[in-house]
Amino acid sequence: MTRRVSDEFKETVVLEVTCEGPDHRGGREVLRPGSPNGGELGQEVEGGPPRAHRVRLQRRPGRGEQEAASRAARGQDGDRLLEKSDGLLRQTVTVAARYAFIHREEGHYPIAMMCRALKVSRSGYYAWLSREPSKSAQRRKELEALIEWLFNDSHGTYGYRRIHAALARRGVRACPDTVRLLMGALGLEAAQPRARRRTTIPASGRQERAEAVGRDFTAEAPGMKWVGDITYIHTWEGFVYLATVLDCCTKKAVGYALADHMKTSLVCGAIDMAVRNCPPKRGATVFHSDRGCQYLCEKFSQRLAARGILASTGRTGVCWDNSWAESFNATLKNERVYQMVYPTRAKAIRDIASWIELEYNHKRLHSSLGYRTPAEAEEAHRSTTQTA
């Protein structure tokens, strides 16, 4: 019968043949670690363990380098894992939180290594995986899904306060801090406003007007105090200009006009729409603006006087005197314009008009209105007036 031998035995024979040194009765010389050739001569005692178990396998060409590289790679993976899991080894961190981290990183690092690094058992981790989620975990998942839907529905513009208000409107109870933490865990960050550019061209040699608002952008009833401003929107064909009239009571955009110019007819069109949508109180309604030449010209002044509207202007170069109107422009740019690309002026005009009417007036929640929409605030005031 052919004798079968293992690879280790063959390796032992090869090493023994290639090693120089005399045979001795009662023992044979073998290689041990420490010699210049990778081992030192030593005497093998008869009756000892088989030679194959004492041969250093790293004598294979390249095996030592491979193991060293493997150990280095494991060390680098461990360092990266510890960086990502920073804070999970604190005593205040629950074991479930560590299991959740391991589950998220399962495709990037070996489970055994992560369990050792985070000081948890593998059996405990697998038991945690097979366990049914708790009621709090299920509610967290449902809340995360609803928060993500509300965030996307707002086109990425709602922060945690508005998300919290939107949840409350749907009868979902959640702490504001919980909403903030869940949004952070989901990577949801509201769009941030950009620096504004100056578009006001001060009028020279025009009539002086009184400042009747005093930075108080509130009113007791709709149609009593309006503010207005002009802003621009970039398209591939050139700029589109928007003039607005905002009601200080309901925060509603009661009038607006869009065109490819900044002539006086632009602001006249916006004030005419405001008169139709929210009839002013003759001799009591105030319209406040900056000192742009369109607002101080004779034509616009006559338009206001014909409708019994009192004119008010802020001081030159003091943006806070018309901050509410400029805040609206920043909201428009941040929540809509900067997220769009307008190839034509016509597309920009349609999109911005749609955003003002459908999104801003009827859908966007305002903190100054108790997280209601301008349309809801207007309807509530109308109902109160009719009841009285």
Secondary structure as the mmCIF struct_conf table of DSSP 4:
data_model
#
loop_
_struct_conf.conf_type_id
_struct_conf.id
_struct_conf.beg_label_comp_id
_struct_conf.beg_label_asym_id
_struct_conf.beg_label_seq_id
_struct_conf.end_label_comp_id
_struct_conf.end_label_asym_id
_struct_conf.end_label_seq_id
HELX_LH_PP_P HELX_LH_PP_P1 THR A 2 ARG A 4
HELX_RH_AL_P HELX_RH_AL_P1 ASP A 7 THR A 18
BEND BEND1 CYS A 19 CYS A 19
STRN STRN1 HIS A 24 HIS A 24
TURN_TY1_P TURN_TY1_P1 ARG A 25 GLY A 26
STRN STRN2 GLY A 27 ARG A 32
TURN_TY1_P TURN_TY1_P2 PRO A 33 GLY A 34
BEND BEND2 SER A 35 SER A 35
TURN_TY1_P TURN_TY1_P3 PRO A 36 ASN A 37
BEND BEND3 GLY A 38 GLY A 39
STRN STRN3 GLU A 40 VAL A 45
TURN_TY1_P TURN_TY1_P4 GLU A 46 GLY A 47
BEND BEND4 GLY A 48 PRO A 49
HELX_RH_3T_P HELX_RH_3T_P1 ARG A 51 ARG A 54
BEND BEND5 VAL A 55 VAL A 55
HELX_RH_3T_P HELX_RH_3T_P2 LEU A 57 ARG A 59
BEND BEND6 ARG A 60 ARG A 60
TURN_TY1_P TURN_TY1_P5 PRO A 61 GLY A 62
HELX_RH_AL_P HELX_RH_AL_P2 ARG A 63 LYS A 84
TURN_TY1_P TURN_TY1_P6 SER A 85 LEU A 89
BEND BEND7 ARG A 90 ARG A 90
TURN_TY1_P TURN_TY1_P7 GLN A 91 THR A 92
BEND BEND8 VAL A 93 VAL A 93
HELX_RH_AL_P HELX_RH_AL_P3 VAL A 95 ARG A 104
TURN_TY1_P TURN_TY1_P8 GLU A 105 HIS A 108
BEND BEND9 TYR A 109 TYR A 109
HELX_RH_AL_P HELX_RH_AL_P4 ILE A 111 LEU A 118
TURN_TY1_P TURN_TY1_P9 LYS A 119 LYS A 119
HELX_RH_AL_P HELX_RH_AL_P5 ARG A 122 SER A 130
BEND BEND10 ARG A 131 ARG A 131
HELX_LH_PP_P HELX_LH_PP_P2 GLU A 132 SER A 134
HELX_RH_AL_P HELX_RH_AL_P6 LYS A 135 ASP A 153
TURN_TY1_P TURN_TY1_P10 SER A 154 GLY A 156
HELX_RH_AL_P HELX_RH_AL_P7 TYR A 160 ARG A 169
TURN_TY1_P TURN_TY1_P11 ARG A 170 GLY A 171
HELX_RH_AL_P HELX_RH_AL_P8 PRO A 176 LEU A 186
TURN_TY1_P TURN_TY1_P12 GLY A 187 GLY A 187
HELX_LH_PP_P HELX_LH_PP_P3 ALA A 190 ARG A 196
STRN STRN4 PRO A 202 PRO A 202
BEND BEND11 SER A 204 GLY A 205
HELX_LH_PP_P HELX_LH_PP_P4 ARG A 206 GLU A 208
BEND BEND12 VAL A 213 VAL A 213
TURN_TY1_P TURN_TY1_P13 GLY A 214 ARG A 215
BEND BEND13 GLU A 220 ALA A 221
TURN_TY1_P TURN_TY1_P14 PRO A 222 GLY A 223
BEND BEND14 MET A 224 MET A 224
STRN STRN5 LYS A 225 THR A 235
TURN_TY1_P TURN_TY1_P15 TRP A 236 GLU A 237
STRN STRN6 GLY A 238 ASP A 247
TURN_TY1_P TURN_TY1_P16 CYS A 248 THR A 250
STRN STRN7 ALA A 253 ALA A 259
BEND BEND15 ASP A 260 HIS A 261
HELX_RH_AL_P HELX_RH_AL_P9 THR A 264 ASN A 277
BEND BEND16 CYS A 278 CYS A 278
TURN_TY1_P TURN_TY1_P17 ARG A 282 ALA A 284
STRN STRN8 VAL A 286 SER A 289
BEND BEND17 ARG A 291 ARG A 291
STRN STRN9 GLY A 292 GLY A 292
HELX_RH_AL_P HELX_RH_AL_P10 CYS A 293 LEU A 296
BEND BEND18 CYS A 297 CYS A 297
HELX_RH_AL_P HELX_RH_AL_P11 GLU A 298 ALA A 306
TURN_TY1_P TURN_TY1_P18 ARG A 307 GLY A 308
HELX_LH_PP_P HELX_LH_PP_P5 ILE A 309 ILE A 309
STRN STRN10 LEU A 310 THR A 313
TURN_TY1_P TURN_TY1_P19 THR A 316 GLY A 317
HELX_RH_3T_P HELX_RH_3T_P3 CYS A 319 ASN A 322
HELX_RH_AL_P HELX_RH_AL_P12 SER A 323 GLU A 335
TURN_TY1_P TURN_TY1_P20 ARG A 336 ARG A 336
HELX_RH_3T_P HELX_RH_3T_P4 VAL A 337 GLN A 339
BEND BEND19 PRO A 343 THR A 344
HELX_RH_AL_P HELX_RH_AL_P13 ARG A 345 SER A 354
HELX_RH_PI_P HELX_RH_PI_P1 TRP A 355 TYR A 360
TURN_TY1_P TURN_TY1_P21 ASN A 361 LYS A 363
STRN STRN11 HIS A 366 HIS A 366
HELX_RH_3T_P HELX_RH_3T_P5 SER A 367 LEU A 369
TURN_TY1_P TURN_TY1_P22 GLY A 370 GLY A 370
BEND BEND20 TYR A 371 TYR A 371
STRN STRN12 ARG A 372 ARG A 372
HELX_RH_AL_P HELX_RH_AL_P14 PRO A 374 THR A 387
#
